[in-house]
Amino acid sequence: MKTLILLTILSVTAACGAPGGSGTGGGSGSTGGGTGSMGGGTGSMGGGAGNMGGGAGAMGWREIAPPDPFSSSSNYVYGVYCTAADKCVVAAGTGSSRGGGVYALGASAWGELLVDGDYEDGPLSGISGSLGDFGFLGFVPSRTGVVARVTSSGVIVSATGDITTKANWTAVKTGTVTGGNFGLNATLTLQSAADNDWVFVNNNGYVYSATQAPSASTTWTRLWAPTSNPPVPADFVAQYTADKTLCDWDISTTAQPFPSQSFWAAQDLSVLIHPAYGLNQNSWREINNKETEFGAVKAGVCISTDKGLHFYFKELPENLQVSSPGPFGVTCLDKDTCFAFNGTQSQANSYIYASTNASMGKTSTWTKATLPSGFATSTDIQIAALFFAPDKTHGWAVGNNNRKPLLLRTTDAGRTWVDISGQVAALADSDLVNGFALDKDRIWVVGRYGFVGTTGSAQN
């Protein structure tokens, strides 16, 4: 059995009734039911945002300095999303003096607080029924808009139209769970193939389905959680005994809020994917001491092509000498173009795999990318997220190298990656955790200390 590596997790996302792990991901369709007011003393956060980071970085990089309280060492910007160069939002984690929030982001300063995660001032606690401050872990586009992933899955926060307009953001109760509850677990993903066909995944480690949009009256049914007790589906053991290609891994990990991409769902639900043998993940075999009977655990990905009813295992040929050889995260550009990546500090296991036929599930093919020299043997590398321009050719990976900002770039669709961390070294003091590309030149990266960096000339 692999050795577990413990990471500090946000207290508000502590798993309640978890079947074996926790993690992150993202995405949503339109939400139903009554909406909550986004009020609560917001105002503009642009004034007094500070200088532009003490000078520009290399290659046209500059910092958009955060307002208080998001500049302290305990605070992160976990996500950024743009629909145009002047239509951006950032997702901020919980701070020491207030909750997190969704903020508009201007060209040179943070803008209005659009969704307030503060317990005293914001509406989310009352809607979700959970006490405490709320943080926001990023954004994922859906069939009808964009969702902000919240550290409590009792509430769904989403926007349609102009995402920088406060009135376009709404919050609704997620609903109830047949035979249980969501607990204080962060949202991983929410997608809908149609108005009556929804899938929701959270840190509780289950895949849920519903026949209506999230609302106080929505009832969710558990579809898949092989390591829960009892497992879901109820006859999982019999199914797995008959078909060893089924995936028996947790659908999430306890590395919350990292990685930022631990679960991906297509907007039409045609492909759902998550890591296997990743950091702090368990398999049904491990939990039940069945490794000898059913085979040794292996690094790979778990892929569903039937809307979460079944997940099948695809092995990645990784060295099993480290304790967590499986992918740290997964992300896709479409249902076929997918990436699985690893890089966990204290272990020499950094890699990126790419697939161009992920929708083939257990028969899909995955090719290992070329990383900068020394990455595969370094114990200082952490890769937190990958993101690409719409052309699917130009992409970036962010993380940290011995707690210093890490930024990689690819110009060949992810086959080879080069280290361009020096471009942001003068601006960012620590981890980068996520990013967004409007096109191949205009990109944003975000991270610790409330860092937001941007450039309009990435290919220069």
KEGUNU-18036 format. One record per residue (C-alpha): x, y, z. Coordinates in Angstrom, 1 decimal, always signed. Example, Ala and Ser with C-alpha at 12.3 -4.5 7.8 and 13.67 -1.06 7.14 Angstrom:
<rs>
<r east="+12.3" north="-4.5" up="+7.8"/>
<r east="+13.7" north="-1.1" up="+7.1"/>
</rs>
This chain:
<rs>
<r east="+0.0" north="+0.0" up="+0.0"/>
<r east="+1.3" north="+3.4" up="-0.9"/>
<r east="+2.4" north="+5.9" up="+1.7"/>
<r east="+0.0" north="+8.8" up="+2.2"/>
<r east="+1.3" north="+12.4" up="+1.9"/>
<r east="-0.6" north="+14.8" up="+4.0"/>
<r east="-1.2" north="+18.4" up="+2.7"/>
<r east="-2.8" north="+21.2" up="+4.6"/>
<r east="-6.4" north="+21.6" up="+3.6"/>
<r east="-8.8" north="+24.5" up="+4.0"/>
<r east="-10.8" north="+23.9" up="+7.2"/>
<r east="-14.0" north="+24.9" up="+5.5"/>
<r east="-13.6" north="+22.1" up="+3.0"/>
<r east="-13.0" north="+19.3" up="+5.5"/>
<r east="-14.7" north="+16.2" up="+4.2"/>
<r east="-17.9" north="+15.1" up="+6.0"/>
<r east="-18.9" north="+11.5" up="+5.3"/>
<r east="-16.3" north="+11.2" up="+2.6"/>
<r east="-15.9" north="+7.8" up="+1.0"/>
<r east="-12.1" north="+8.0" up="+0.7"/>
<r east="-10.8" north="+11.4" up="-0.4"/>
<r east="-11.3" north="+14.9" up="-1.5"/>
<r east="-10.2" north="+17.2" up="-4.3"/>
<r east="-11.1" north="+19.9" up="-6.9"/>
<r east="-12.3" north="+20.4" up="-10.5"/>
<r east="-15.2" north="+22.5" up="-12.0"/>
<r east="-18.0" north="+23.4" up="-14.4"/>
<r east="-21.8" north="+24.2" up="-14.4"/>
<r east="-24.9" north="+24.7" up="-16.4"/>
<r east="-27.7" north="+27.2" up="-15.6"/>
<r east="-29.1" north="+27.1" up="-12.2"/>
<r east="-32.7" north="+27.0" up="-11.1"/>
<r east="-34.6" north="+27.8" up="-8.0"/>
<r east="-34.6" north="+31.1" up="-6.1"/>
<r east="-31.5" north="+33.2" up="-6.2"/>
<r east="-29.6" north="+34.9" up="-3.4"/>
<r east="-28.7" north="+38.5" up="-3.3"/>
<r east="-25.1" north="+39.2" up="-4.0"/>
<r east="-25.2" north="+42.3" up="-1.8"/>
<r east="-23.3" north="+43.0" up="+1.4"/>
<r east="-21.1" north="+46.0" up="+1.3"/>
<r east="-19.2" north="+45.3" up="-1.9"/>
<r east="-18.1" north="+48.6" up="-3.5"/>
<r east="-15.1" north="+49.0" up="-5.8"/>
<r east="-11.9" north="+47.3" up="-4.8"/>
<r east="-9.9" north="+49.3" up="-7.4"/>
<r east="-8.9" north="+52.2" up="-5.3"/>
<r east="-5.8" north="+51.8" up="-3.2"/>
<r east="-4.9" north="+48.5" up="-4.9"/>
<r east="-1.3" north="+49.4" up="-4.6"/>
<r east="+1.4" north="+49.8" up="-7.3"/>
<r east="+1.8" north="+47.6" up="-10.3"/>
<r east="+4.1" north="+45.1" up="-8.5"/>
<r east="+7.2" north="+47.2" up="-8.3"/>
<r east="+8.0" north="+47.2" up="-12.1"/>
<r east="+7.2" north="+45.0" up="-15.0"/>
<r east="+8.5" north="+41.5" up="-15.5"/>
<r east="+10.3" north="+40.2" up="-18.6"/>
<r east="+8.5" north="+39.9" up="-21.9"/>
<r east="+5.8" north="+42.5" up="-21.0"/>
<r east="+4.6" north="+40.8" up="-17.8"/>
<r east="+3.0" north="+43.0" up="-15.1"/>
<r east="+1.3" north="+42.5" up="-11.8"/>
<r east="-2.2" north="+43.5" up="-11.0"/>
<r east="-1.7" north="+44.0" up="-7.3"/>
<r east="-4.4" north="+42.7" up="-4.9"/>
<r east="-6.4" north="+44.8" up="-2.4"/>
<r east="-6.4" north="+44.0" up="+1.3"/>
<r east="-6.9" north="+41.4" up="+2.7"/>
<r east="-5.7" north="+39.2" up="-0.1"/>
<r east="-2.1" north="+40.2" up="-0.1"/>
<r east="-1.1" north="+38.1" up="+3.0"/>
<r east="+0.9" north="+34.9" up="+2.8"/>
<r east="-2.1" north="+32.8" up="+3.8"/>
<r east="-4.3" north="+34.0" up="+0.9"/>
<r east="-4.4" north="+32.8" up="-2.7"/>
<r east="-6.1" north="+33.7" up="-5.9"/>
<r east="-7.1" north="+30.2" up="-7.1"/>
<r east="-8.6" north="+31.0" up="-10.5"/>
<r east="-9.1" north="+33.6" up="-13.3"/>
<r east="-11.5" north="+33.5" up="-16.2"/>
<r east="-12.0" north="+36.0" up="-19.0"/>
<r east="-14.6" north="+36.4" up="-21.8"/>
<r east="-12.7" north="+39.4" up="-23.3"/>
<r east="-9.6" north="+41.3" up="-22.4"/>
<r east="-11.6" north="+43.7" up="-20.3"/>
<r east="-14.1" north="+41.1" up="-19.0"/>
<r east="-12.2" north="+39.1" up="-16.4"/>
<r east="-13.0" north="+37.7" up="-12.9"/>
<r east="-10.8" north="+36.2" up="-10.2"/>
<r east="-11.6" north="+33.6" up="-7.5"/>
<r east="-10.0" north="+34.4" up="-4.1"/>
<r east="-9.6" north="+32.1" up="-1.2"/>
<r east="-10.5" north="+32.7" up="+2.4"/>
<r east="-8.5" north="+35.4" up="+4.1"/>
<r east="-7.5" north="+35.9" up="+7.7"/>
<r east="-10.0" north="+38.7" up="+8.3"/>
<r east="-12.8" north="+37.9" up="+5.9"/>
<r east="-14.1" north="+35.3" up="+3.5"/>
<r east="-13.1" north="+34.9" up="-0.1"/>
<r east="-14.9" north="+36.3" up="-3.1"/>
<r east="-15.4" north="+36.6" up="-6.8"/>
<r east="-13.9" north="+39.9" up="-8.0"/>
<r east="-14.0" north="+41.7" up="-11.3"/>
<r east="-10.5" north="+42.2" up="-12.7"/>
<r east="-9.6" north="+45.3" up="-14.7"/>
<r east="-6.5" north="+46.0" up="-16.8"/>
<r east="-4.6" north="+47.6" up="-13.9"/>
<r east="-6.6" north="+46.9" up="-10.7"/>
<r east="-9.0" north="+44.6" up="-9.1"/>
<r east="-12.6" north="+45.8" up="-9.5"/>
<r east="-15.9" north="+45.2" up="-7.7"/>
<r east="-16.6" north="+42.4" up="-5.3"/>
<r east="-19.2" north="+40.4" up="-7.3"/>
<r east="-19.9" north="+37.5" up="-4.9"/>
<r east="-19.0" north="+37.9" up="-1.2"/>
<r east="-17.9" north="+34.8" up="+0.7"/>
<r east="-17.7" north="+36.5" up="+4.0"/>
<r east="-19.9" north="+34.8" up="+6.7"/>
<r east="-21.1" north="+38.1" up="+8.2"/>
<r east="-21.6" north="+40.2" up="+5.0"/>
<r east="-22.2" north="+37.6" up="+2.3"/>
<r east="-25.4" north="+35.6" up="+1.4"/>
<r east="-23.8" north="+32.2" up="+0.9"/>
<r east="-24.0" north="+30.9" up="+4.4"/>
<r east="-27.7" north="+31.5" up="+4.6"/>
<r east="-28.4" north="+29.8" up="+1.3"/>
<r east="-26.2" north="+26.8" up="+1.8"/>
<r east="-27.0" north="+26.3" up="+5.5"/>
<r east="-23.2" north="+26.1" up="+6.3"/>
<r east="-21.5" north="+28.3" up="+8.8"/>
<r east="-18.2" north="+30.1" up="+8.3"/>
<r east="-16.5" north="+32.0" up="+5.5"/>
<r east="-16.5" north="+30.7" up="+2.0"/>
<r east="-13.6" north="+30.6" up="-0.4"/>
<r east="-13.6" north="+30.3" up="-4.2"/>
<r east="-11.4" north="+27.8" up="-6.0"/>
<r east="-11.7" north="+28.7" up="-9.7"/>
<r east="-14.1" north="+28.8" up="-12.6"/>
<r east="-15.2" north="+26.3" up="-15.3"/>
<r east="-17.4" north="+27.2" up="-18.3"/>
<r east="-20.6" north="+25.2" up="-18.8"/>
<r east="-23.3" north="+24.8" up="-21.4"/>
<r east="-25.0" north="+28.1" up="-20.4"/>
<r east="-22.5" north="+30.2" up="-18.5"/>
<r east="-19.7" north="+29.9" up="-15.9"/>
<r east="-19.7" north="+28.6" up="-12.3"/>
<r east="-17.5" north="+29.7" up="-9.5"/>
<r east="-16.4" north="+26.7" up="-7.5"/>
<r east="-17.2" north="+27.3" up="-3.8"/>
<r east="-15.6" north="+25.6" up="-0.8"/>
<r east="-19.0" north="+24.4" up="+0.3"/>
<r east="-21.1" north="+22.3" up="-2.1"/>
<r east="-24.3" north="+23.3" up="-0.5"/>
<r east="-24.6" north="+26.4" up="-2.8"/>
<r east="-24.1" north="+26.8" up="-6.5"/>
<r east="-22.7" north="+30.2" up="-7.7"/>
<r east="-22.9" north="+31.0" up="-11.4"/>
<r east="-23.1" north="+33.7" up="-13.9"/>
<r east="-24.5" north="+34.3" up="-17.4"/>
<r east="-23.9" north="+37.2" up="-19.8"/>
<r east="-21.4" north="+39.8" up="-18.7"/>
<r east="-19.4" north="+38.1" up="-15.9"/>
<r east="-18.1" north="+41.4" up="-14.6"/>
<r east="-21.7" north="+42.6" up="-13.8"/>
<r east="-22.7" north="+41.9" up="-10.3"/>
<r east="-26.4" north="+41.4" up="-11.2"/>
<r east="-25.5" north="+38.5" up="-13.5"/>
<r east="-24.2" north="+36.4" up="-10.6"/>
<r east="-26.7" north="+34.2" up="-8.7"/>
<r east="-26.5" north="+31.8" up="-5.9"/>
<r east="-28.9" north="+28.9" up="-5.3"/>
<r east="-29.1" north="+26.0" up="-2.9"/>
<r east="-27.7" north="+22.8" up="-4.5"/>
<r east="-30.4" north="+20.6" up="-3.3"/>
<r east="-30.6" north="+17.4" up="-1.2"/>
<r east="-29.0" north="+13.9" up="-1.5"/>
<r east="-31.0" north="+10.7" up="-1.4"/>
<r east="-29.7" north="+8.8" up="+1.6"/>
<r east="-27.2" north="+11.3" up="+2.8"/>
<r east="-25.9" north="+14.9" up="+2.5"/>
<r east="-23.2" north="+16.9" up="+0.7"/>
<r east="-21.4" north="+17.9" up="+3.9"/>
<r east="-18.8" north="+20.7" up="+4.0"/>
<r east="-17.1" north="+19.7" up="+0.7"/>
<r east="-16.0" north="+21.9" up="-2.1"/>
<r east="-17.5" north="+21.7" up="-5.5"/>
<r east="-15.5" north="+19.8" up="-8.1"/>
<r east="-17.7" north="+20.0" up="-11.2"/>
<r east="-21.3" north="+20.6" up="-12.3"/>
<r east="-22.4" north="+20.0" up="-15.9"/>
<r east="-25.6" north="+19.4" up="-17.7"/>
<r east="-26.1" north="+17.7" up="-21.0"/>
<r east="-29.7" north="+19.0" up="-21.0"/>
<r east="-32.1" north="+20.8" up="-18.6"/>
<r east="-33.1" north="+17.4" up="-17.2"/>
<r east="-29.7" north="+15.7" up="-17.2"/>
<r east="-27.2" north="+17.0" up="-14.6"/>
<r east="-24.1" north="+15.6" up="-13.0"/>
<r east="-22.5" north="+17.0" up="-9.9"/>
<r east="-19.2" north="+16.0" up="-8.2"/>
<r east="-17.8" north="+17.3" up="-4.9"/>
<r east="-15.1" north="+16.7" up="-2.3"/>
<r east="-17.3" north="+14.1" up="-0.8"/>
<r east="-16.0" north="+11.6" up="-3.4"/>
<r east="-19.3" north="+10.8" up="-5.2"/>
<r east="-20.7" north="+11.4" up="-8.6"/>
<r east="-24.3" north="+12.6" up="-8.3"/>
<r east="-27.0" north="+12.9" up="-10.9"/>
<r east="-30.3" north="+14.9" up="-11.0"/>
<r east="-33.1" north="+15.5" up="-13.4"/>
<r east="-33.4" north="+19.2" up="-12.8"/>
<r east="-31.2" north="+22.2" up="-12.2"/>
<r east="-29.8" north="+22.9" up="-8.7"/>
<r east="-32.4" north="+24.4" up="-6.4"/>
<r east="-33.8" north="+23.8" up="-2.9"/>
<r east="-36.2" north="+21.2" up="-4.4"/>
<r east="-33.6" north="+19.3" up="-6.4"/>
<r east="-32.9" north="+15.7" up="-5.3"/>
<r east="-29.5" north="+14.2" up="-6.2"/>
<r east="-28.8" north="+10.4" up="-6.5"/>
<r east="-25.4" north="+8.9" up="-6.0"/>
<r east="-24.0" north="+7.2" up="-9.1"/>
<r east="-20.4" north="+6.2" up="-8.5"/>
<r east="-18.1" north="+5.9" up="-5.5"/>
<r east="-16.3" north="+2.5" up="-5.4"/>
<r east="-14.4" north="+3.3" up="-2.2"/>
<r east="-17.3" north="+4.5" up="-0.2"/>
<r east="-18.8" north="+2.3" up="+2.5"/>
<r east="-20.9" north="+0.7" up="+1.2"/>
<r east="-19.6" north="+1.2" up="-2.4"/>
<r east="-21.7" north="+2.9" up="-5.1"/>
<r east="-23.2" north="+1.2" up="-7.1"/>
<r east="-24.3" north="-1.4" up="-4.4"/>
<r east="-23.1" north="-4.3" up="-6.6"/>
<r east="-19.7" north="-2.7" up="-7.4"/>
<r east="-17.7" north="-5.7" up="-6.0"/>
<r east="-19.6" north="-8.1" up="-8.3"/>
<r east="-19.1" north="-5.8" up="-11.3"/>
<r east="-15.4" north="-5.4" up="-10.5"/>
<r east="-14.9" north="-9.1" up="-10.0"/>
<r east="-16.5" north="-9.7" up="-13.5"/>
<r east="-14.6" north="-6.9" up="-15.2"/>
<r east="-11.2" north="-5.9" up="-13.9"/>
<r east="-11.1" north="-2.9" up="-16.3"/>
<r east="-13.4" north="-1.0" up="-14.1"/>
<r east="-11.8" north="+1.7" up="-12.1"/>
<r east="-11.8" north="+1.2" up="-8.3"/>
<r east="-10.2" north="+4.4" up="-7.2"/>
<r east="-11.4" north="+7.4" up="-5.3"/>
<r east="-12.8" north="+10.0" up="-7.6"/>
<r east="-11.0" north="+12.8" up="-5.7"/>
<r east="-8.0" north="+13.3" up="-3.5"/>
<r east="-7.2" north="+15.0" up="-0.2"/>
<r east="-4.8" north="+17.4" up="-1.9"/>
<r east="-7.4" north="+20.2" up="-1.7"/>
<r east="-7.3" north="+22.9" up="-2.9"/>
<r east="-4.5" north="+21.5" up="-5.0"/>
<r east="-4.6" north="+20.3" up="-7.6"/>
<r east="-7.0" north="+22.8" up="-9.2"/>
<r east="-7.8" north="+20.2" up="-11.9"/>
<r east="-8.5" north="+16.9" up="-10.2"/>
<r east="-11.8" north="+16.1" up="-12.1"/>
<r east="-12.9" north="+17.1" up="-15.6"/>
<r east="-16.4" north="+16.8" up="-17.2"/>
<r east="-17.3" north="+17.6" up="-20.8"/>
<r east="-20.2" north="+20.1" up="-21.1"/>
<r east="-22.3" north="+17.4" up="-22.8"/>
<r east="-21.2" north="+14.8" up="-20.2"/>
<r east="-19.7" north="+12.6" up="-22.9"/>
<r east="-16.5" north="+12.2" up="-21.0"/>
<r east="-15.7" north="+12.4" up="-17.3"/>
<r east="-12.1" north="+11.8" up="-16.1"/>
<r east="-10.1" north="+11.8" up="-12.9"/>
<r east="-6.6" north="+10.6" up="-11.8"/>
<r east="-5.9" north="+7.1" up="-10.4"/>
<r east="-3.1" north="+6.4" up="-7.9"/>
<r east="-2.8" north="+10.1" up="-7.3"/>
<r east="-1.8" north="+11.9" up="-4.2"/>
<r east="-3.6" north="+10.5" up="-1.1"/>
<r east="-6.0" north="+8.5" up="-3.3"/>
<r east="-7.3" north="+5.0" up="-2.2"/>
<r east="-8.4" north="+2.1" up="-4.3"/>
<r east="-11.1" north="-0.4" up="-3.3"/>
<r east="-8.4" north="-3.1" up="-3.4"/>
<r east="-6.2" north="-1.2" up="-0.9"/>
<r east="-9.0" north="-0.5" up="+1.5"/>
<r east="-10.2" north="-4.1" up="+1.5"/>
<r east="-6.7" north="-5.7" up="+1.3"/>
<r east="-7.4" north="-7.3" up="-2.1"/>
<r east="-4.3" north="-6.1" up="-3.9"/>
<r east="-3.0" north="-9.7" up="-4.4"/>
<r east="-6.3" north="-11.1" up="-5.5"/>
<r east="-7.1" north="-8.3" up="-7.9"/>
<r east="-3.7" north="-7.1" up="-9.0"/>
<r east="-1.3" north="-4.4" up="-7.9"/>
<r east="-2.3" north="-0.8" up="-7.9"/>
<r east="-1.1" north="+1.2" up="-10.9"/>
<r east="-0.8" north="+4.8" up="-12.1"/>
<r east="-3.4" north="+5.9" up="-14.6"/>
<r east="-6.7" north="+7.7" up="-15.2"/>
<r east="-10.3" north="+6.7" up="-14.8"/>
<r east="-12.6" north="+7.6" up="-17.7"/>
<r east="-16.4" north="+7.5" up="-18.0"/>
<r east="-18.2" north="+7.7" up="-21.3"/>
<r east="-21.7" north="+6.9" up="-19.9"/>
<r east="-22.3" north="+10.0" up="-17.8"/>
<r east="-20.7" north="+8.7" up="-14.7"/>
<r east="-22.5" north="+5.3" up="-14.5"/>
<r east="-19.1" north="+3.5" up="-14.8"/>
<r east="-15.5" north="+4.5" up="-14.9"/>
<r east="-12.8" north="+2.5" up="-16.6"/>
<r east="-9.1" north="+2.4" up="-15.9"/>
<r east="-6.4" north="+3.4" up="-18.4"/>
<r east="-2.9" north="+2.7" up="-17.2"/>
<r east="+0.0" north="+5.2" up="-17.6"/>
<r east="+3.4" north="+3.4" up="-17.7"/>
<r east="+4.9" north="+5.2" up="-14.8"/>
<r east="+7.6" north="+4.1" up="-12.4"/>
<r east="+5.9" north="+2.8" up="-9.2"/>
<r east="+8.9" north="+3.4" up="-6.9"/>
<r east="+7.5" north="+6.6" up="-5.5"/>
<r east="+4.5" north="+6.6" up="-3.1"/>
<r east="+2.1" north="+8.6" up="-5.4"/>
<r east="+3.1" north="+7.9" up="-9.0"/>
<r east="-0.4" north="+8.6" up="-10.3"/>
<r east="-1.4" north="+11.9" up="-11.9"/>
<r east="-1.8" north="+14.9" up="-9.6"/>
<r east="-4.4" north="+16.4" up="-12.0"/>
<r east="-6.2" north="+16.1" up="-15.3"/>
<r east="-7.7" north="+18.6" up="-17.7"/>
<r east="-9.1" north="+18.5" up="-21.2"/>
<r east="-9.6" north="+20.9" up="-24.0"/>
<r east="-12.4" north="+18.9" up="-25.5"/>
<r east="-13.6" north="+15.3" up="-25.0"/>
<r east="-10.6" north="+13.9" up="-26.8"/>
<r east="-7.7" north="+16.3" up="-26.1"/>
<r east="-6.8" north="+15.6" up="-22.5"/>
<r east="-3.7" north="+15.9" up="-20.3"/>
<r east="-2.7" north="+14.0" up="-17.1"/>
<r east="+0.1" north="+15.6" up="-15.1"/>
<r east="+2.1" north="+15.0" up="-11.9"/>
<r east="+4.6" north="+16.9" up="-9.9"/>
<r east="+4.4" north="+16.6" up="-6.1"/>
<r east="+7.2" north="+18.0" up="-4.0"/>
<r east="+9.5" north="+15.6" up="-2.1"/>
<r east="+9.0" north="+13.0" up="-4.8"/>
<r east="+10.8" north="+12.8" up="-8.2"/>
<r east="+7.8" north="+12.1" up="-10.3"/>
<r east="+7.1" north="+15.2" up="-12.6"/>
<r east="+5.4" north="+14.3" up="-15.9"/>
<r east="+2.7" north="+15.3" up="-18.4"/>
<r east="+0.8" north="+12.8" up="-20.6"/>
<r east="-1.3" north="+13.8" up="-23.5"/>
<r east="-4.2" north="+12.1" up="-25.3"/>
<r east="-6.0" north="+12.9" up="-28.5"/>
<r east="-8.6" north="+10.2" up="-28.2"/>
<r east="-9.7" north="+10.2" up="-24.5"/>
<r east="-13.3" north="+9.6" up="-25.4"/>
<r east="-12.2" north="+6.0" up="-26.3"/>
<r east="-12.0" north="+5.4" up="-22.5"/>
<r east="-9.9" north="+2.3" up="-21.5"/>
<r east="-8.6" north="+1.9" up="-25.1"/>
<r east="-7.5" north="+5.5" up="-25.4"/>
<r east="-3.8" north="+6.3" up="-26.0"/>
<r east="-1.6" north="+8.6" up="-23.8"/>
<r east="+1.9" north="+9.8" up="-24.8"/>
<r east="+4.4" north="+11.2" up="-22.4"/>
<r east="+5.5" north="+14.8" up="-23.1"/>
<r east="+9.1" north="+16.1" up="-23.0"/>
<r east="+9.7" north="+18.3" up="-19.9"/>
<r east="+12.7" north="+20.5" up="-19.2"/>
<r east="+15.9" north="+18.7" up="-18.3"/>
<r east="+16.1" north="+17.6" up="-14.6"/>
<r east="+12.3" north="+17.8" up="-13.9"/>
<r east="+11.8" north="+14.0" up="-13.8"/>
<r east="+14.5" north="+13.6" up="-11.1"/>
<r east="+13.8" north="+16.8" up="-9.1"/>
<r east="+12.0" north="+16.7" up="-5.7"/>
<r east="+11.3" north="+20.4" up="-5.8"/>
<r east="+8.8" north="+20.5" up="-8.7"/>
<r east="+5.0" north="+20.9" up="-8.2"/>
<r east="+2.8" north="+21.3" up="-11.3"/>
<r east="-0.6" north="+22.7" up="-10.2"/>
<r east="-2.5" north="+23.3" up="-13.4"/>
<r east="-2.4" north="+23.4" up="-17.2"/>
<r east="-4.2" north="+25.8" up="-19.5"/>
<r east="-4.3" north="+26.4" up="-23.3"/>
<r east="-5.2" north="+29.1" up="-25.8"/>
<r east="-8.3" north="+28.3" up="-27.9"/>
<r east="-6.0" north="+27.2" up="-30.7"/>
<r east="-5.1" north="+24.1" up="-28.5"/>
<r east="-1.5" north="+24.5" up="-29.6"/>
<r east="-0.1" north="+27.2" up="-27.3"/>
<r east="-0.3" north="+26.2" up="-23.6"/>
<r east="+1.2" north="+26.8" up="-20.2"/>
<r east="+1.7" north="+24.9" up="-16.9"/>
<r east="+2.0" north="+26.6" up="-13.6"/>
<r east="+3.2" north="+25.5" up="-10.2"/>
<r east="+6.3" north="+26.0" up="-8.1"/>
<r east="+10.0" north="+25.0" up="-8.0"/>
<r east="+11.2" north="+24.9" up="-4.4"/>
<r east="+8.3" north="+27.3" up="-3.6"/>
<r east="+9.4" north="+29.8" up="-6.3"/>
<r east="+7.0" north="+30.5" up="-9.2"/>
<r east="+7.1" north="+27.9" up="-12.0"/>
<r east="+5.8" north="+28.7" up="-15.5"/>
<r east="+6.2" north="+26.3" up="-18.5"/>
<r east="+5.2" north="+26.8" up="-22.1"/>
<r east="+4.3" north="+24.6" up="-25.0"/>
<r east="+3.9" north="+25.7" up="-28.7"/>
<r east="+3.3" north="+22.2" up="-30.1"/>
<r east="+0.0" north="+21.1" up="-28.4"/>
<r east="+1.7" north="+19.8" up="-25.3"/>
<r east="+4.3" north="+17.5" up="-26.7"/>
<r east="+7.3" north="+19.5" up="-25.4"/>
<r east="+7.5" north="+22.1" up="-22.6"/>
<r east="+10.1" north="+24.7" up="-21.9"/>
<r east="+10.7" north="+26.6" up="-18.6"/>
<r east="+10.0" north="+30.3" up="-18.9"/>
<r east="+9.7" north="+30.9" up="-15.1"/>
<r east="+12.3" north="+33.7" up="-15.4"/>
<r east="+9.7" north="+35.9" up="-17.1"/>
<r east="+7.7" north="+36.2" up="-13.9"/>
<r east="+10.4" north="+35.7" up="-11.3"/>
<r east="+10.7" north="+39.4" up="-10.5"/>
<r east="+6.9" north="+39.7" up="-9.9"/>
<r east="+5.7" north="+36.6" up="-8.1"/>
<r east="+7.1" north="+35.7" up="-4.7"/>
<r east="+5.8" north="+32.1" up="-4.5"/>
<r east="+3.5" north="+29.5" up="-6.0"/>
<r east="+1.5" north="+29.9" up="-9.1"/>
<r east="-1.7" north="+27.8" up="-9.0"/>
<r east="-3.8" north="+28.5" up="-12.1"/>
<r east="-4.1" north="+30.6" up="-15.3"/>
<r east="-6.1" north="+31.5" up="-18.3"/>
<r east="-5.4" north="+32.2" up="-22.0"/>
<r east="-7.8" north="+34.4" up="-24.0"/>
<r east="-5.6" north="+33.7" up="-27.0"/>
<r east="-1.9" north="+32.7" up="-27.6"/>
<r east="-0.7" north="+36.2" up="-26.5"/>
<r east="-3.0" north="+37.4" up="-23.8"/>
<r east="-2.7" north="+35.2" up="-20.7"/>
<r east="-3.1" north="+35.6" up="-16.9"/>
<r east="-1.5" north="+33.6" up="-14.1"/>
<r east="-2.6" north="+33.6" up="-10.4"/>
<r east="-1.2" north="+32.3" up="-7.1"/>
<r east="-0.2" north="+32.9" up="-3.6"/>
<r east="-0.2" north="+36.3" up="-1.8"/>
<r east="-3.1" north="+37.3" up="-4.0"/>
<r east="-0.9" north="+37.3" up="-7.1"/>
<r east="-2.3" north="+38.1" up="-10.5"/>
<r east="+0.1" north="+38.5" up="-13.4"/>
<r east="-0.7" north="+39.2" up="-17.1"/>
<r east="+0.9" north="+39.8" up="-20.4"/>
<r east="-0.5" north="+40.7" up="-23.8"/>
<r east="+2.6" north="+39.4" up="-25.7"/>
<r east="+3.2" north="+35.9" up="-24.5"/>
<r east="+4.7" north="+34.7" up="-27.8"/>
<r east="+7.3" north="+37.4" up="-27.8"/>
</rs>
